[in-house]
């Protein structure tokens, strides 16, 4: 039996989250939990939660480690981020013109406008994201024929799922 304990170095990571839920610490010396809009859970000590609120966007530094098949993410630093402001003025012919707001634009609670992603861009974003994940995990080899087949499969998956919404 090996009695020597394995030392595991955990590299800090950075990310952006939008808080969906805050669960208070169950007692003194315990960490609270934050659930982001993507469903990921993070532990955080109450002294670091000053000003953190549901719906807020935050830049975080955290560590993640896996124990018994469960990933534990602990926030080491957190700070609020500014949401994107209105689009800049467009310049044509040397005279500034206000950017036109599309008919599909809808005002959010901050008086800013949300413009839906174009279907063509939406498909590309999904395909690129999934292809990247498959390459990173070794499920897809980065060879032209394999990549082409994978892209076509992902585009077909988009067409039968989200593509129906684009009509």
C-alpha positions as CSV (number, residue, x, y, z in Angstrom):
1,X,0.0,0.0,0.0
2,X,1.4,3.4,-1.0
3,X,1.2,5.8,1.9
4,X,2.7,8.7,0.1
5,X,0.1,11.3,-0.7
6,X,-0.1,12.6,-4.2
7,X,0.4,16.3,-4.6
8,X,-1.7,17.9,-7.1
9,X,-1.0,21.4,-8.4
10,X,-4.1,23.3,-9.5
11,X,-3.5,26.1,-12.0
12,X,-5.8,29.1,-11.6
13,X,-8.1,29.8,-14.5
14,X,-10.0,33.0,-15.5
15,X,-13.5,33.3,-16.8
16,X,-16.6,35.4,-17.2
17,X,-19.8,34.5,-15.5
18,X,-23.3,35.9,-15.1
19,X,-24.8,35.0,-11.7
20,X,-28.1,33.1,-11.9
21,X,-28.4,31.9,-8.3
22,X,-26.6,32.5,-4.9
23,X,-26.7,29.9,-2.2
24,X,-25.5,31.2,1.2
25,X,-22.8,29.5,3.2
26,X,-24.4,26.7,5.4
27,X,-22.4,27.9,8.4
28,X,-19.3,29.7,9.7
29,X,-16.1,28.8,7.9
30,X,-18.1,27.2,5.0
31,X,-18.2,28.6,1.5
32,X,-21.3,29.9,-0.3
33,X,-22.1,28.7,-3.8
34,X,-22.8,30.6,-7.0
35,X,-24.5,29.1,-10.0
36,X,-24.0,30.9,-13.3
37,X,-26.4,31.1,-16.3
38,X,-24.6,28.1,-17.9
39,X,-25.4,25.9,-14.9
40,X,-21.8,25.7,-13.6
41,X,-21.4,25.8,-9.8
42,X,-18.6,27.7,-8.0
43,X,-17.7,27.8,-4.3
44,X,-16.8,31.2,-2.8
45,X,-16.1,32.4,0.7
46,X,-18.6,34.9,2.0
47,X,-16.0,37.6,2.5
48,X,-15.4,37.7,-1.3
49,X,-19.1,38.2,-2.2
50,X,-19.3,41.9,-1.4
51,X,-21.6,43.4,-4.1
52,X,-22.2,40.1,-5.9
53,X,-25.8,39.9,-7.1
54,X,-28.1,37.8,-9.3
55,X,-27.9,38.9,-12.9
56,X,-24.5,40.6,-12.5
57,X,-21.6,39.8,-14.8
58,X,-18.3,39.1,-13.2
59,X,-14.7,38.3,-14.1
60,X,-13.4,35.5,-11.9
61,X,-10.2,33.8,-11.1
62,X,-10.9,30.2,-9.9
63,X,-9.3,26.8,-9.5
64,X,-10.9,23.6,-10.6
65,X,-10.1,20.1,-9.4
66,X,-11.8,16.7,-9.9
67,X,-12.4,14.4,-6.9
68,X,-14.3,11.2,-7.2
69,X,-15.6,12.3,-10.6
70,X,-16.9,15.6,-9.4
71,X,-15.4,18.9,-10.5
72,X,-15.0,21.4,-7.7
73,X,-14.5,25.1,-8.8
74,X,-13.4,27.6,-6.1
75,X,-13.5,31.3,-6.8
76,X,-10.3,33.0,-5.6
77,X,-11.0,36.5,-6.9
78,X,-14.1,38.2,-8.4
79,X,-14.8,41.6,-9.8
80,X,-17.7,43.1,-11.7
81,X,-17.5,43.7,-15.4
82,X,-19.1,46.4,-17.5
83,X,-21.8,45.2,-19.8
84,X,-21.2,46.2,-23.4
85,X,-22.3,49.8,-24.2
86,X,-24.3,50.9,-27.2
87,X,-22.8,50.4,-30.6
88,X,-20.4,53.1,-31.8
89,X,-21.4,55.6,-34.4
90,X,-20.8,54.5,-38.0
91,X,-18.7,56.8,-40.2
92,X,-19.4,57.2,-43.9
93,X,-18.0,59.9,-46.1
94,X,-16.4,61.7,-43.2
95,X,-19.8,62.5,-41.5
96,X,-20.9,60.5,-38.5
97,X,-24.3,58.7,-38.8
98,X,-26.2,57.0,-36.1
99,X,-26.2,53.3,-36.6
100,X,-29.7,52.1,-37.7
101,X,-31.5,49.9,-35.3
102,X,-33.0,46.8,-37.0
103,X,-36.7,46.2,-36.8
104,X,-36.0,43.0,-34.8
105,X,-34.1,44.9,-32.1
106,X,-35.7,44.7,-28.7
107,X,-34.9,47.0,-25.8
108,X,-33.5,45.3,-22.7
109,X,-33.9,46.6,-19.1
110,X,-30.9,49.0,-19.5
111,X,-32.3,50.9,-22.5
112,X,-29.7,49.2,-24.8
113,X,-30.8,47.1,-27.8
114,X,-30.3,43.4,-28.4
115,X,-29.8,42.3,-32.0
116,X,-30.2,38.6,-32.6
117,X,-27.3,36.7,-34.1
118,X,-27.6,36.1,-37.8
119,X,-28.5,32.5,-38.6
120,X,-25.4,32.1,-40.7
121,X,-23.2,33.3,-37.9
122,X,-25.1,31.3,-35.3
123,X,-24.4,28.1,-37.3
124,X,-20.7,28.9,-37.7
125,X,-20.4,29.7,-34.0
126,X,-21.9,26.4,-32.9
127,X,-19.9,24.4,-35.4
128,X,-16.6,26.1,-34.5
129,X,-17.3,25.7,-30.8
130,X,-18.2,22.0,-31.0
131,X,-15.3,21.3,-33.4
132,X,-12.9,23.0,-31.0
133,X,-14.2,20.8,-28.1
134,X,-13.9,17.6,-30.2
135,X,-10.3,18.5,-31.2
136,X,-9.3,19.4,-27.7
137,X,-10.6,16.1,-26.3
138,X,-9.0,14.1,-29.1
139,X,-12.3,12.9,-30.6
140,X,-11.5,14.5,-34.0
141,X,-8.1,14.4,-35.8
142,X,-7.0,17.7,-37.3
143,X,-6.7,16.3,-40.8
144,X,-8.5,17.9,-43.8
145,X,-10.7,14.9,-44.6
146,X,-11.6,14.2,-41.0
147,X,-12.3,17.9,-40.3
148,X,-14.4,18.2,-43.4
149,X,-16.5,15.2,-42.4
150,X,-16.9,16.5,-38.8
151,X,-17.9,20.0,-40.0
152,X,-20.5,18.6,-42.4
153,X,-21.9,16.4,-39.5
154,X,-22.1,19.3,-37.2
155,X,-23.8,21.5,-39.8
156,X,-26.3,18.8,-40.4
157,X,-27.0,18.5,-36.6
158,X,-27.5,22.3,-36.5
159,X,-29.9,22.2,-39.5
160,X,-32.2,19.6,-37.9
161,X,-32.1,21.3,-34.5
162,X,-31.5,25.0,-34.3
163,X,-31.8,25.5,-38.1
164,X,-35.6,25.0,-37.9
165,X,-35.7,28.2,-35.8
166,X,-33.9,30.2,-38.5
167,X,-36.8,29.9,-41.0
